[in-house]
Amino acid sequence: IYKLFEIVLTTDIRTSFTNFSELSDPNADFFIVADSGMKQKFDKFRQNRAFSIIRERTRFIDINELNKLYESTKRWVEHAKILNLPQLQSTM
């Protein structure tokens, strides 16, 4: 399984859903990264019947939380190295 991200800086979140639907790879999880004010539009399009094929694999990430996610992941990788957990280590 792999992860696909799309950063949305405009109000056109539908394009992101369309792009992901065209891919519709069963091995992919999709993430739309946008301002928290766009969450309602995300929810609306996610419920649209046209996007049902990707509905359960599409998630919203608040762009303001992205740095926090990165820093948390970075700390986790550092701890995995200290604990000698090679399966959790990364080249981050």
Stockholm file with secondary structure:
# STOCKHOLM 1.0

chainA/1-92         IYKLFEIVLTTDIRTSFTNFSELSDPNADFFIVADSGMKQKFDKFRQNRAFSIIRERTRFIDINELNKLYESTKRWVEHAKILNLPQLQSTM
#=GR chainA/1-92 SS CEEEEEECCSSCCHHHHHHHHHHCCTTEEEEEEECGGGHHHHHHHHHSGGGTTTGGGEEEEEGGGHHHHHHHHHHHHHHHHHTTCGGGCCCC
#=GC SS_cons        CEEEEEECCSSCCHHHHHHHHHHCCTTEEEEEEECGGGHHHHHHHHHSGGGTTTGGGEEEEEGGGHHHHHHHHHHHHHHHHHTTCGGGCCCC
//
